[in-house]
Amino acid sequence: MTARWPRLMKRKTAAEYCDLSESAFVGEILAGRIPCAISFGKRDHWDRMALDRAINRLAGNDDVPDYRKELRERYG
């Protein structure tokens, strides 16, 4: 499904990729849950792979060592 989504996206496209309104997308950036833009071609762009990593962290699907997974399961 990545054919629809470019590697670097402007804010409107990145918000759509995350299924958020632009204002909610900015709110997630300010809250530190989504990475800030990078400047490319004198414009702000969001890296699709960085967004995917951030979403994976939020969903608990990030690459964490086994001992951390066990602690998360044990203590929440």
PQR file of N, CA, C, O and H, with PARSE charges and radii, in Angstrom:
ATOM      1  N   MET A   1       0.814  -1.196   0.000 -0.4000 1.5000
ATOM      2  CA  MET A   1       0.000   0.000   0.000 -0.0000 2.0000
ATOM      3  C   MET A   1       0.857   1.258   0.000  0.5500 1.7000
ATOM      4  O   MET A   1       0.311   2.361  -0.020 -0.5500 1.4000
ATOM      5  N   THR A   2       2.149   1.134   0.021 -0.4000 1.5000
ATOM      6  CA  THR A   2       3.009   2.310   0.055 -0.0000 2.0000
ATOM      7  C   THR A   2       3.046   3.045  -1.279  0.5500 1.7000
ATOM      8  O   THR A   2       3.548   4.168  -1.336 -0.5500 1.4000
ATOM      9  H   THR A   2       2.593   0.238   0.038  0.4000 1.0000
ATOM     10  N   ALA A   3       2.531   2.450  -2.356 -0.4000 1.5000
ATOM     11  CA  ALA A   3       2.555   3.131  -3.653 -0.0000 2.0000
ATOM     12  C   ALA A   3       1.754   4.434  -3.609  0.5500 1.7000
ATOM     13  O   ALA A   3       2.095   5.395  -4.299 -0.5500 1.4000
ATOM     14  H   ALA A   3       2.123   1.538  -2.310  0.4000 1.0000
ATOM     15  N   ARG A   4       0.707   4.468  -2.813 -0.4000 1.5000
ATOM     16  CA  ARG A   4      -0.116   5.672  -2.685 -0.0000 2.0000
ATOM     17  C   ARG A   4       0.590   6.750  -1.885  0.5500 1.7000
ATOM     18  O   ARG A   4       0.357   7.940  -2.095 -0.5500 1.4000
ATOM     19  H   ARG A   4       0.430   3.687  -2.253  0.4000 1.0000
ATOM     20  N   TRP A   5       1.442   6.341  -0.982 -0.4000 1.5000
ATOM     21  CA  TRP A   5       2.055   7.274  -0.037 -0.0000 2.0000
ATOM     22  C   TRP A   5       3.515   7.498  -0.377  0.5500 1.7000
ATOM     23  O   TRP A   5       4.310   6.559  -0.333 -0.5500 1.4000
ATOM     24  H   TRP A   5       1.631   5.374  -0.812  0.4000 1.0000
ATOM     25  N   PRO A   6       3.883   8.732  -0.717 -0.5600 1.5000
ATOM     26  CA  PRO A   6       5.291   9.025  -1.005  0.2800 2.0000
ATOM     27  C   PRO A   6       6.146   8.903   0.252  0.5500 1.7000
ATOM     28  O   PRO A   6       5.634   8.955   1.370 -0.5500 1.4000
ATOM     29  N   ARG A   7       7.429   8.743   0.061 -0.4000 1.5000
ATOM     30  CA  ARG A   7       8.342   8.623   1.197 -0.0000 2.0000
ATOM     31  C   ARG A   7       8.333   9.896   2.042  0.5500 1.7000
ATOM     32  O   ARG A   7       8.313   9.816   3.271 -0.5500 1.4000
ATOM     33  H   ARG A   7       7.845   8.701  -0.847  0.4000 1.0000
ATOM     34  N   LEU A   8       8.347  11.068   1.404 -0.4000 1.5000
ATOM     35  CA  LEU A   8       8.265  12.350   2.100 -0.0000 2.0000
ATOM     36  C   LEU A   8       6.920  12.984   1.788  0.5500 1.7000
ATOM     37  O   LEU A   8       6.509  13.068   0.630 -0.5500 1.4000
ATOM     38  H   LEU A   8       8.363  11.133   0.406  0.4000 1.0000
ATOM     39  N   MET A   9       6.240  13.432   2.844 -0.4000 1.5000
ATOM     40  CA  MET A   9       4.891  13.967   2.669 -0.0000 2.0000
ATOM     41  C   MET A   9       4.768  15.338   3.307  0.5500 1.7000
ATOM     42  O   MET A   9       5.335  15.590   4.370 -0.5500 1.4000
ATOM     43  H   MET A   9       6.574  13.365   3.784  0.4000 1.0000
ATOM     44  N   LYS A  10       4.031  16.215   2.662 -0.4000 1.5000
ATOM     45  CA  LYS A  10       3.695  17.497   3.268 -0.0000 2.0000
ATOM     46  C   LYS A  10       2.660  17.248   4.355  0.5500 1.7000
ATOM     47  O   LYS A  10       2.105  16.153   4.447 -0.5500 1.4000
ATOM     48  H   LYS A  10       3.570  16.010   1.799  0.4000 1.0000
ATOM     49  N   ARG A  11       2.399  18.254   5.173 -0.4000 1.5000
ATOM     50  CA  ARG A  11       1.563  18.080   6.361 -0.0000 2.0000
ATOM     51  C   ARG A  11       0.189  17.496   6.056  0.5500 1.7000
ATOM     52  O   ARG A  11      -0.259  16.581   6.747 -0.5500 1.4000
ATOM     53  H   ARG A  11       2.850  19.144   5.097  0.4000 1.0000
ATOM     54  N   LYS A  12      -0.472  18.003   5.050 -0.4000 1.5000
ATOM     55  CA  LYS A  12      -1.819  17.528   4.734 -0.0000 2.0000
ATOM     56  C   LYS A  12      -1.798  16.033   4.399  0.5500 1.7000
ATOM     57  O   LYS A  12      -2.642  15.274   4.876 -0.5500 1.4000
ATOM     58  H   LYS A  12      -0.108  18.747   4.489  0.4000 1.0000
ATOM     59  N   THR A  13      -0.839  15.619   3.584 -0.4000 1.5000
ATOM     60  CA  THR A  13      -0.738  14.212   3.201 -0.0000 2.0000
ATOM     61  C   THR A  13      -0.339  13.345   4.381  0.5500 1.7000
ATOM     62  O   THR A  13      -0.871  12.249   4.555 -0.5500 1.4000
ATOM     63  H   THR A  13      -0.154  16.235   3.196  0.4000 1.0000
ATOM     64  N   ALA A  14       0.604  13.831   5.203 -0.4000 1.5000
ATOM     65  CA  ALA A  14       1.043  13.071   6.375 -0.0000 2.0000
ATOM     66  C   ALA A  14      -0.098  12.906   7.373  0.5500 1.7000
ATOM     67  O   ALA A  14      -0.246  11.842   7.975 -0.5500 1.4000
ATOM     68  H   ALA A  14       1.037  14.722   5.061  0.4000 1.0000
ATOM     69  N   ALA A  15      -0.896  13.938   7.551 -0.4000 1.5000
ATOM     70  CA  ALA A  15      -2.050  13.844   8.453 -0.0000 2.0000
ATOM     71  C   ALA A  15      -3.041  12.823   7.910  0.5500 1.7000
ATOM     72  O   ALA A  15      -3.586  12.020   8.668 -0.5500 1.4000
ATOM     73  H   ALA A  15      -0.776  14.802   7.063  0.4000 1.0000
ATOM     74  N   GLU A  16      -3.275  12.849   6.615 -0.4000 1.5000
ATOM     75  CA  GLU A  16      -4.174  11.883   5.990 -0.0000 2.0000
ATOM     76  C   GLU A  16      -3.631  10.463   6.155  0.5500 1.7000
ATOM     77  O   GLU A  16      -4.393   9.533   6.419 -0.5500 1.4000
ATOM     78  H   GLU A  16      -2.833  13.501   5.999  0.4000 1.0000
ATOM     79  N   TYR A  17      -2.324  10.296   5.999 -0.4000 1.5000
ATOM     80  CA  TYR A  17      -1.667   8.992   6.170 -0.0000 2.0000
ATOM     81  C   TYR A  17      -1.928   8.437   7.576  0.5500 1.7000
ATOM     82  O   TYR A  17      -2.120   7.234   7.755 -0.5500 1.4000
ATOM     83  H   TYR A  17      -1.705  11.052   5.784  0.4000 1.0000
ATOM     84  N   CYS A  18      -1.931   9.327   8.557 -0.4000 1.5000
ATOM     85  CA  CYS A  18      -2.182   8.923   9.949 -0.0000 2.0000
ATOM     86  C   CYS A  18      -3.669   8.909  10.290  0.5500 1.7000
ATOM     87  O   CYS A  18      -4.041   8.612  11.425 -0.5500 1.4000
ATOM     88  H   CYS A  18      -1.774  10.304   8.411  0.4000 1.0000
ATOM     89  N   ASP A  19      -4.511   9.225   9.327 -0.4000 1.5000
ATOM     90  CA  ASP A  19      -5.962   9.294   9.507 -0.0000 2.0000
ATOM     91  C   ASP A  19      -6.335  10.313  10.584  0.5500 1.7000
ATOM     92  O   ASP A  19      -7.186  10.063  11.437 -0.5500 1.4000
ATOM     93  H   ASP A  19      -4.209   9.466   8.405  0.4000 1.0000
ATOM     94  N   LEU A  20      -5.673  11.464  10.516 -0.4000 1.5000
ATOM     95  CA  LEU A  20      -5.921  12.565  11.453 -0.0000 2.0000
ATOM     96  C   LEU A  20      -6.240  13.833  10.672  0.5500 1.7000
ATOM     97  O   LEU A  20      -5.848  13.983   9.515 -0.5500 1.4000
ATOM     98  H   LEU A  20      -4.982  11.667   9.823  0.4000 1.0000
ATOM     99  N   SER A  21      -6.956  14.738  11.324 -0.4000 1.5000
ATOM    100  CA  SER A  21      -7.098  16.074  10.750 -0.0000 2.0000
ATOM    101  C   SER A  21      -5.736  16.764  10.872  0.5500 1.7000
ATOM    102  O   SER A  21      -4.881  16.332  11.646 -0.5500 1.4000
ATOM    103  H   SER A  21      -7.274  14.616  12.264  0.4000 1.0000
ATOM    104  N   GLU A  22      -5.548  17.819  10.116 -0.4000 1.5000
ATOM    105  CA  GLU A  22      -4.274  18.531  10.208 -0.0000 2.0000
ATOM    106  C   GLU A  22      -4.047  19.087  11.607  0.5500 1.7000
ATOM    107  O   GLU A  22      -2.925  19.051  12.112 -0.5500 1.4000
ATOM    108  H   GLU A  22      -6.242  18.169   9.487  0.4000 1.0000
ATOM    109  N   SER A  23      -5.098  19.601  12.237 -0.4000 1.5000
ATOM    110  CA  SER A  23      -4.924  20.162  13.587 -0.0000 2.0000
ATOM    111  C   SER A  23      -4.608  19.066  14.598  0.5500 1.7000
ATOM    112  O   SER A  23      -3.790  19.275  15.494 -0.5500 1.4000
ATOM    113  H   SER A  23      -6.010  19.630  11.827  0.4000 1.0000
ATOM    114  N   ALA A  24      -5.239  17.906  14.472 -0.4000 1.5000
ATOM    115  CA  ALA A  24      -4.923  16.792  15.371 -0.0000 2.0000
ATOM    116  C   ALA A  24      -3.501  16.297  15.130  0.5500 1.7000
ATOM    117  O   ALA A  24      -2.800  15.927  16.073 -0.5500 1.4000
ATOM    118  H   ALA A  24      -5.904  17.736  13.744  0.4000 1.0000
ATOM    119  N   PHE A  25      -3.080  16.289  13.875 -0.4000 1.5000
ATOM    120  CA  PHE A  25      -1.713  15.883  13.529 -0.0000 2.0000
ATOM    121  C   PHE A  25      -0.699  16.809  14.195  0.5500 1.7000
ATOM    122  O   PHE A  25       0.281  16.348  14.781 -0.5500 1.4000
ATOM    123  H   PHE A  25      -3.649  16.590  13.110  0.4000 1.0000
ATOM    124  N   VAL A  26      -0.937  18.115  14.104 -0.4000 1.5000
ATOM    125  CA  VAL A  26      -0.046  19.088  14.753 -0.0000 2.0000
ATOM    126  C   VAL A  26      -0.057  18.881  16.265  0.5500 1.7000
ATOM    127  O   VAL A  26       0.986  18.992  16.910 -0.5500 1.4000
ATOM    128  H   VAL A  26      -1.733  18.490  13.628  0.4000 1.0000
ATOM    129  N   GLY A  27      -1.219  18.583  16.834 -0.4000 1.5000
ATOM    130  CA  GLY A  27      -1.306  18.316  18.265 -0.0000 2.0000
ATOM    131  C   GLY A  27      -0.459  17.122  18.676  0.5500 1.7000
ATOM    132  O   GLY A  27       0.171  17.141  19.733 -0.5500 1.4000
ATOM    133  H   GLY A  27      -2.066  18.493  16.310  0.4000 1.0000
ATOM    134  N   GLU A  28      -0.439  16.083  17.848 -0.4000 1.5000
ATOM    135  CA  GLU A  28       0.375  14.906  18.147 -0.0000 2.0000
ATOM    136  C   GLU A  28       1.868  15.234  18.052  0.5500 1.7000
ATOM    137  O   GLU A  28       2.678  14.688  18.801 -0.5500 1.4000
ATOM    138  H   GLU A  28      -0.951  16.067  16.989  0.4000 1.0000
ATOM    139  N   ILE A  29       2.222  16.121  17.134 -0.4000 1.5000
ATOM    140  CA  ILE A  29       3.617  16.563  17.021 -0.0000 2.0000
ATOM    141  C   ILE A  29       4.003  17.324  18.285  0.5500 1.7000
ATOM    142  O   ILE A  29       5.051  17.065  18.878 -0.5500 1.4000
ATOM    143  H   ILE A  29       1.564  16.565  16.525  0.4000 1.0000
ATOM    144  N   LEU A  30       3.151  18.267  18.694 -0.4000 1.5000
ATOM    145  CA  LEU A  30       3.441  19.066  19.890 -0.0000 2.0000
ATOM    146  C   LEU A  30       3.501  18.203  21.145  0.5500 1.7000
ATOM    147  O   LEU A  30       4.235  18.520  22.081 -0.5500 1.4000
ATOM    148  H   LEU A  30       2.300  18.477  18.213  0.4000 1.0000
ATOM    149  N   ALA A  31       2.737  17.119  21.170 -0.4000 1.5000
ATOM    150  CA  ALA A  31       2.748  16.202  22.310 -0.0000 2.0000
ATOM    151  C   ALA A  31       3.960  15.268  22.273  0.5500 1.7000
ATOM    152  O   ALA A  31       4.224  14.552  23.238 -0.5500 1.4000
ATOM    153  H   ALA A  31       2.141  16.862  20.409  0.4000 1.0000
ATOM    154  N   GLY A  32       4.691  15.277  21.163 -0.4000 1.5000
ATOM    155  CA  GLY A  32       5.890  14.448  21.062 -0.0000 2.0000
ATOM    156  C   GLY A  32       5.628  13.018  20.620  0.5500 1.7000
ATOM    157  O   GLY A  32       6.530  12.183  20.686 -0.5500 1.4000
ATOM    158  H   GLY A  32       4.477  15.858  20.379  0.4000 1.0000
ATOM    159  N   ARG A  33       4.429  12.719  20.177 -0.4000 1.5000
ATOM    160  CA  ARG A  33       4.109  11.354  19.758 -0.0000 2.0000
ATOM    161  C   ARG A  33       4.422  11.095  18.288  0.5500 1.7000
ATOM    162  O   ARG A  33       4.590   9.948  17.873 -0.5500 1.4000
ATOM    163  H   ARG A  33       3.696  13.397  20.123  0.4000 1.0000
ATOM    164  N   ILE A  34       4.498  12.159  17.514 -0.4000 1.5000
ATOM    165  CA  ILE A  34       4.831  12.060  16.094 -0.0000 2.0000
ATOM    166  C   ILE A  34       6.043  12.960  15.864  0.5500 1.7000
ATOM    167  O   ILE A  34       6.118  14.055  16.422 -0.5500 1.4000
ATOM    168  H   ILE A  34       4.361  13.090  17.851  0.4000 1.0000
ATOM    169  N   PRO A  35       6.994  12.502  15.042 -0.5600 1.5000
ATOM    170  CA  PRO A  35       8.207  13.300  14.829  0.2800 2.0000
ATOM    171  C   PRO A  35       7.929  14.610  14.093  0.5500 1.7000
ATOM    172  O   PRO A  35       6.945  14.745  13.365 -0.5500 1.4000
ATOM    173  N   CYS A  36       8.812  15.547  14.305 -0.4000 1.5000
ATOM    174  CA  CYS A  36       8.734  16.835  13.613 -0.0000 2.0000
ATOM    175  C   CYS A  36       9.098  16.656  12.142  0.5500 1.7000
ATOM    176  O   CYS A  36       9.652  15.634  11.737 -0.5500 1.4000
ATOM    177  H   CYS A  36       9.611  15.437  14.896  0.4000 1.0000
ATOM    178  N   ALA A  37       8.778  17.653  11.377 -0.4000 1.5000
ATOM    179  CA  ALA A  37       9.086  17.641   9.943 -0.0000 2.0000
ATOM    180  C   ALA A  37      10.579  17.822   9.718  0.5500 1.7000
ATOM    181  O   ALA A  37      11.315  18.294  10.585 -0.5500 1.4000
ATOM    182  H   ALA A  37       8.328  18.483  11.706  0.4000 1.0000
ATOM    183  N   ILE A  38      10.992  17.428   8.527 -0.4000 1.5000
ATOM    184  CA  ILE A  38      12.338  17.746   8.065 -0.0000 2.0000
ATOM    185  C   ILE A  38      12.186  18.755   6.932  0.5500 1.7000
ATOM    186  O   ILE A  38      11.194  18.741   6.204 -0.5500 1.4000
ATOM    187  H   ILE A  38      10.394  17.044   7.824  0.4000 1.0000
ATOM    188  N   SER A  39      13.155  19.610   6.795 -0.4000 1.5000
ATOM    189  CA  SER A  39      13.124  20.599   5.726 -0.0000 2.0000
ATOM    190  C   SER A  39      13.776  19.984   4.493  0.5500 1.7000
ATOM    191  O   SER A  39      14.927  19.549   4.534 -0.5500 1.4000
ATOM    192  H   SER A  39      13.961  19.622   7.387  0.4000 1.0000
ATOM    193  N   PHE A  40      13.024  19.956   3.403 -0.4000 1.5000
ATOM    194  CA  PHE A  40      13.517  19.378   2.155 -0.0000 2.0000
ATOM    195  C   PHE A  40      12.931  20.193   1.017  0.5500 1.7000
ATOM    196  O   PHE A  40      11.713  20.336   0.910 -0.5500 1.4000
ATOM    197  H   PHE A  40      12.089  20.309   3.370  0.4000 1.0000
ATOM    198  N   GLY A  41      13.787  20.721   0.177 -0.4000 1.5000
ATOM    199  CA  GLY A  41      13.295  21.572  -0.911 -0.0000 2.0000
ATOM    200  C   GLY A  41      12.653  22.845  -0.397  0.5500 1.7000
ATOM    201  O   GLY A  41      11.713  23.360  -1.003 -0.5500 1.4000
ATOM    202  H   GLY A  41      14.776  20.606   0.264  0.4000 1.0000
ATOM    203  N   LYS A  42      13.155  23.355   0.719 -0.4000 1.5000
ATOM    204  CA  LYS A  42      12.668  24.587   1.360 -0.0000 2.0000
ATOM    205  C   LYS A  42      11.233  24.464   1.873  0.5500 1.7000
ATOM    206  O   LYS A  42      10.553  25.470   2.077 -0.5500 1.4000
ATOM    207  H   LYS A  42      13.918  22.937   1.212  0.4000 1.0000
ATOM    208  N   ARG A  43      10.774  23.215   2.081 -0.4000 1.5000
ATOM    209  CA  ARG A  43       9.425  22.979   2.609 -0.0000 2.0000
ATOM    210  C   ARG A  43       9.509  21.898   3.675  0.5500 1.7000
ATOM    211  O   ARG A  43      10.426  21.077   3.682 -0.5500 1.4000
ATOM    212  H   ARG A  43      11.327  22.398   1.915  0.4000 1.0000
ATOM    213  N   ASP A  44       8.535  21.916   4.573 -0.4000 1.5000
ATOM    214  CA  ASP A  44       8.469  20.890   5.610 -0.0000 2.0000
ATOM    215  C   ASP A  44       7.859  19.612   5.044  0.5500 1.7000
ATOM    216  O   ASP A  44       6.841  19.640   4.352 -0.5500 1.4000
ATOM    217  H   ASP A  44       7.790  22.583   4.568  0.4000 1.0000
ATOM    218  N   HIS A  45       8.504  18.496   5.355 -0.4000 1.5000
ATOM    219  CA  HIS A  45       8.022  17.183   4.938 -0.0000 2.0000
ATOM    220  C   HIS A  45       8.173  16.215   6.109  0.5500 1.7000
ATOM    221  O   HIS A  45       9.051  16.369   6.958 -0.5500 1.4000
ATOM    222  H   HIS A  45       9.331  18.473   5.917  0.4000 1.0000
ATOM    223  N   TRP A  46       7.291  15.209   6.131 -0.4000 1.5000
ATOM    224  CA  TRP A  46       7.369  14.145   7.123 -0.0000 2.0000
ATOM    225  C   TRP A  46       7.767  12.868   6.416  0.5500 1.7000
ATOM    226  O   TRP A  46       7.260  12.548   5.341 -0.5500 1.4000
ATOM    227  H   TRP A  46       6.578  15.083   5.442  0.4000 1.0000
ATOM    228  N   ASP A  47       8.685  12.144   7.036 -0.4000 1.5000
ATOM    229  CA  ASP A  47       9.174  10.891   6.492 -0.0000 2.0000
ATOM    230  C   ASP A  47       8.196   9.769   6.847  0.5500 1.7000
ATOM    231  O   ASP A  47       7.905   9.545   8.022 -0.5500 1.4000
ATOM    232  H   ASP A  47       9.097  12.404   7.909  0.4000 1.0000
ATOM    233  N   ARG A  48       7.696   9.073   5.840 -0.4000 1.5000
ATOM    234  CA  ARG A  48       6.725   8.001   6.060 -0.0000 2.0000
ATOM    235  C   ARG A  48       7.272   6.921   6.992  0.5500 1.7000
ATOM    236  O   ARG A  48       6.545   6.404   7.840 -0.5500 1.4000
ATOM    237  H   ARG A  48       7.933   9.256   4.886  0.4000 1.0000
ATOM    238  N   MET A  49       8.542   6.583   6.839 -0.4000 1.5000
ATOM    239  CA  MET A  49       9.124   5.535   7.687 -0.0000 2.0000
ATOM    240  C   MET A  49       9.234   5.997   9.141  0.5500 1.7000
ATOM    241  O   MET A  49       9.047   5.197  10.057 -0.5500 1.4000
ATOM    242  H   MET A  49       9.134   7.003   6.151  0.4000 1.0000
ATOM    243  N   ALA A  50       9.532   7.269   9.358 -0.4000 1.5000
ATOM    244  CA  ALA A  50       9.585   7.804  10.722 -0.0000 2.0000
ATOM    245  C   ALA A  50       8.197   7.808  11.350  0.5500 1.7000
ATOM    246  O   ALA A  50       8.045   7.523  12.538 -0.5500 1.4000
ATOM    247  H   ALA A  50       9.683   7.919   8.613  0.4000 1.0000
ATOM    248  N   LEU A  51       7.187   8.132  10.547 -0.4000 1.5000
ATOM    249  CA  LEU A  51       5.811   8.072  11.050 -0.0000 2.0000
ATOM    250  C   LEU A  51       5.439   6.639  11.417  0.5500 1.7000
ATOM    251  O   LEU A  51       4.817   6.399  12.452 -0.5500 1.4000
ATOM    252  H   LEU A  51       7.311   8.364   9.582  0.4000 1.0000
ATOM    253  N   ASP A  52       5.821   5.688  10.565 -0.4000 1.5000
ATOM    254  CA  ASP A  52       5.536   4.281  10.854 -0.0000 2.0000
ATOM    255  C   ASP A  52       6.204   3.840  12.157  0.5500 1.7000
ATOM    256  O   ASP A  52       5.588   3.142  12.962 -0.5500 1.4000
ATOM    257  H   ASP A  52       6.326   5.882   9.724  0.4000 1.0000
ATOM    258  N   ARG A  53       7.449   4.241  12.368 -0.4000 1.5000
ATOM    259  CA  ARG A  53       8.152   3.874  13.616 -0.0000 2.0000
ATOM    260  C   ARG A  53       7.448   4.477  14.825  0.5500 1.7000
ATOM    261  O   ARG A  53       7.284   3.813  15.849 -0.5500 1.4000
ATOM    262  H   ARG A  53       7.949   4.808  11.714  0.4000 1.0000
ATOM    263  N   ALA A  54       7.034   5.731  14.707 -0.4000 1.5000
ATOM    264  CA  ALA A  54       6.347   6.382  15.825 -0.0000 2.0000
ATOM    265  C   ALA A  54       5.026   5.683  16.135  0.5500 1.7000
ATOM    266  O   ALA A  54       4.690   5.473  17.301 -0.5500 1.4000
ATOM    267  H   ALA A  54       7.168   6.271  13.876  0.4000 1.0000
ATOM    268  N   ILE A  55       4.287   5.327  15.103 -0.4000 1.5000
ATOM    269  CA  ILE A  55       3.013   4.644  15.305 -0.0000 2.0000
ATOM    270  C   ILE A  55       3.243   3.258  15.893  0.5500 1.7000
ATOM    271  O   ILE A  55       2.485   2.814  16.756 -0.5500 1.4000
ATOM    272  H   ILE A  55       4.560   5.498  14.156  0.4000 1.0000
ATOM    273  N   ASN A  56       4.287   2.572  15.428 -0.4000 1.5000
ATOM    274  CA  ASN A  56       4.607   1.263  15.999 -0.0000 2.0000
ATOM    275  C   ASN A  56       4.941   1.366  17.476  0.5500 1.7000
ATOM    276  O   ASN A  56       4.536   0.515  18.267 -0.5500 1.4000
ATOM    277  H   ASN A  56       4.903   2.933  14.727  0.4000 1.0000
ATOM    278  N   ARG A  57       5.679   2.406  17.853 -0.4000 1.5000
ATOM    279  CA  ARG A  57       5.989   2.608  19.287 -0.0000 2.0000
ATOM    280  C   ARG A  57       4.710   2.826  20.076  0.5500 1.7000
ATOM    281  O   ARG A  57       4.538   2.251  21.151 -0.5500 1.4000
ATOM    282  H   ARG A  57       6.008   3.098  17.210  0.4000 1.0000
ATOM    283  N   LEU A  58       3.816   3.647  19.554 -0.4000 1.5000
ATOM    284  CA  LEU A  58       2.558   3.917  20.247 -0.0000 2.0000
ATOM    285  C   LEU A  58       1.712   2.654  20.392  0.5500 1.7000
ATOM    286  O   LEU A  58       1.039   2.460  21.404 -0.5500 1.4000
ATOM    287  H   LEU A  58       3.956   4.113  18.681  0.4000 1.0000
ATOM    288  N   ALA A  59       1.754   1.806  19.379 -0.4000 1.5000
ATOM    289  CA  ALA A  59       0.953   0.582  19.389 -0.0000 2.0000
ATOM    290  C   ALA A  59       1.624  -0.547  20.158  0.5500 1.7000
ATOM    291  O   ALA A  59       1.032  -1.608  20.354 -0.5500 1.4000
ATOM    292  H   ALA A  59       2.301   1.964  18.557  0.4000 1.0000
ATOM    293  N   GLY A  60       2.872  -0.318  20.597 -0.4000 1.5000
ATOM    294  CA  GLY A  60       3.592  -1.359  21.327 -0.0000 2.0000
ATOM    295  C   GLY A  60       4.198  -2.408  20.428  0.5500 1.7000
ATOM    296  O   GLY A  60       4.548  -3.494  20.890 -0.5500 1.4000
ATOM    297  H   GLY A  60       3.354   0.544  20.438  0.4000 1.0000
ATOM    298  N   ASN A  61       4.327  -2.100  19.143 -0.4000 1.5000
ATOM    299  CA  ASN A  61       4.872  -3.064  18.183 -0.0000 2.0000
ATOM    300  C   ASN A  61       6.313  -2.760  17.798  0.5500 1.7000
ATOM    301  O   ASN A  61       6.815  -3.289  16.806 -0.5500 1.4000
ATOM    302  H   ASN A  61       4.043  -1.217  18.768  0.4000 1.0000
ATOM    303  N   ASP A  62       6.974  -1.920  18.568 -0.4000 1.5000
ATOM    304  CA  ASP A  62       8.334  -1.542  18.211 -0.0000 2.0000
ATOM    305  C   ASP A  62       9.296  -2.684  18.530  0.5500 1.7000
ATOM    306  O   ASP A  62       8.959  -3.628  19.244 -0.5500 1.4000
ATOM    307  H   ASP A  62       6.566  -1.490  19.373  0.4000 1.0000
ATOM    308  N   ASP A  63      10.476  -2.569  17.989 -0.4000 1.5000
ATOM    309  CA  ASP A  63      11.504  -3.574  18.244 -0.0000 2.0000
ATOM    310  C   ASP A  63      12.148  -3.288  19.591  0.5500 1.7000
ATOM    311  O   ASP A  63      13.023  -2.430  19.712 -0.5500 1.4000
ATOM    312  H   ASP A  63      10.749  -1.802  17.409  0.4000 1.0000
ATOM    313  N   VAL A  64      11.703  -4.013  20.583 -0.4000 1.5000
ATOM    314  CA  VAL A  64      12.266  -3.870  21.920 -0.0000 2.0000
ATOM    315  C   VAL A  64      12.864  -5.205  22.326  0.5500 1.7000
ATOM    316  O   VAL A  64      12.400  -6.255  21.881 -0.5500 1.4000
ATOM    317  H   VAL A  64      10.992  -4.709  20.484  0.4000 1.0000
ATOM    318  N   PRO A  65      13.883  -5.172  23.162 -0.5600 1.5000
ATOM    319  CA  PRO A  65      14.488  -6.433  23.616  0.2800 2.0000
ATOM    320  C   PRO A  65      13.467  -7.296  24.351  0.5500 1.7000
ATOM    321  O   PRO A  65      12.500  -6.786  24.918 -0.5500 1.4000
ATOM    322  N   ASP A  66      13.692  -8.598  24.335 -0.4000 1.5000
ATOM    323  CA  ASP A  66      12.769  -9.543  24.970 -0.0000 2.0000
ATOM    324  C   ASP A  66      12.538  -9.224  26.444  0.5500 1.7000
ATOM    325  O   ASP A  66      11.411  -9.324  26.928 -0.5500 1.4000
ATOM    326  H   ASP A  66      14.478  -9.012  23.875  0.4000 1.0000
ATOM    327  N   TYR A  67      13.598  -8.842  27.165 -0.4000 1.5000
ATOM    328  CA  TYR A  67      13.417  -8.572  28.587 -0.0000 2.0000
ATOM    329  C   TYR A  67      12.468  -7.392  28.807  0.5500 1.7000
ATOM    330  O   TYR A  67      11.717  -7.376  29.782 -0.5500 1.4000
ATOM    331  H   TYR A  67      14.514  -8.761  26.773  0.4000 1.0000
ATOM    332  N   ARG A  68      12.498  -6.402  27.903 -0.4000 1.5000
ATOM    333  CA  ARG A  68      11.571  -5.272  28.029 -0.0000 2.0000
ATOM    334  C   ARG A  68      10.147  -5.704  27.728  0.5500 1.7000
ATOM    335  O   ARG A  68       9.206  -5.237  28.369 -0.5500 1.4000
ATOM    336  H   ARG A  68      13.108  -6.415  27.110  0.4000 1.0000
ATOM    337  N   LYS A  69       9.980  -6.601  26.748 -0.4000 1.5000
ATOM    338  CA  LYS A  69       8.655  -7.129  26.441 -0.0000 2.0000
ATOM    339  C   LYS A  69       8.092  -7.880  27.642  0.5500 1.7000
ATOM    340  O   LYS A  69       6.910  -7.756  27.963 -0.5500 1.4000
ATOM    341  H   LYS A  69      10.745  -6.981  26.227  0.4000 1.0000
ATOM    342  N   GLU A  70       8.954  -8.666  28.310 -0.4000 1.5000
ATOM    343  CA  GLU A  70       8.514  -9.414  29.491 -0.0000 2.0000
ATOM    344  C   GLU A  70       8.119  -8.466  30.615  0.5500 1.7000
ATOM    345  O   GLU A  70       7.121  -8.695  31.299 -0.5500 1.4000
ATOM    346  H   GLU A  70       9.915  -8.766  28.049  0.4000 1.0000
ATOM    347  N   LEU A  71       8.886  -7.417  30.808 -0.4000 1.5000
ATOM    348  CA  LEU A  71       8.533  -6.437  31.846 -0.0000 2.0000
ATOM    349  C   LEU A  71       7.226  -5.750  31.520  0.5500 1.7000
ATOM    350  O   LEU A  71       6.401  -5.527  32.406 -0.5500 1.4000
ATOM    351  H   LEU A  71       9.697  -7.232  30.253  0.4000 1.0000
ATOM    352  N   ARG A  72       7.028  -5.411  30.258 -0.4000 1.5000
ATOM    353  CA  ARG A  72       5.791  -4.763  29.834 -0.0000 2.0000
ATOM    354  C   ARG A  72       4.598  -5.684  30.084  0.5500 1.7000
ATOM    355  O   ARG A  72       3.555  -5.239  30.562 -0.5500 1.4000
ATOM    356  H   ARG A  72       7.698  -5.591  29.538  0.4000 1.0000
ATOM    357  N   GLU A  73       4.754  -6.975  29.758 -0.4000 1.5000
ATOM    358  CA  GLU A  73       3.669  -7.929  29.984 -0.0000 2.0000
ATOM    359  C   GLU A  73       3.394  -8.108  31.479  0.5500 1.7000
ATOM    360  O   GLU A  73       2.240  -8.215  31.894 -0.5500 1.4000
ATOM    361  H   GLU A  73       5.602  -7.337  29.370  0.4000 1.0000
ATOM    362  N   ARG A  74       4.447  -8.140  32.272 -0.4000 1.5000
ATOM    363  CA  ARG A  74       4.317  -8.385  33.698 -0.0000 2.0000
ATOM    364  C   ARG A  74       3.747  -7.183  34.445  0.5500 1.7000
ATOM    365  O   ARG A  74       2.887  -7.335  35.312 -0.5500 1.4000
ATOM    366  H   ARG A  74       5.384  -8.053  31.934  0.4000 1.0000
ATOM    367  N   TYR A  75       4.232  -5.980  34.104 -0.4000 1.5000
ATOM    368  CA  TYR A  75       3.884  -4.805  34.888 -0.0000 2.0000
ATOM    369  C   TYR A  75       3.028  -3.770  34.148  0.5500 1.7000
ATOM    370  O   TYR A  75       2.567  -2.794  34.741 -0.5500 1.4000
ATOM    371  H   TYR A  75       4.931  -5.856  33.399  0.4000 1.0000
ATOM    372  N   GLY A  76       2.828  -3.991  32.876 -0.4000 1.5000
ATOM    373  CA  GLY A  76       1.981  -3.067  32.110 -0.0000 2.0000
ATOM    374  C   GLY A  76       2.635  -1.903  31.556  0.5500 1.7000
ATOM    375  O   GLY A  76       1.990  -1.084  30.902 -0.5500 1.4000
ATOM    376  H   GLY A  76       3.202  -4.784  32.394  0.4000 1.0000
TER
END
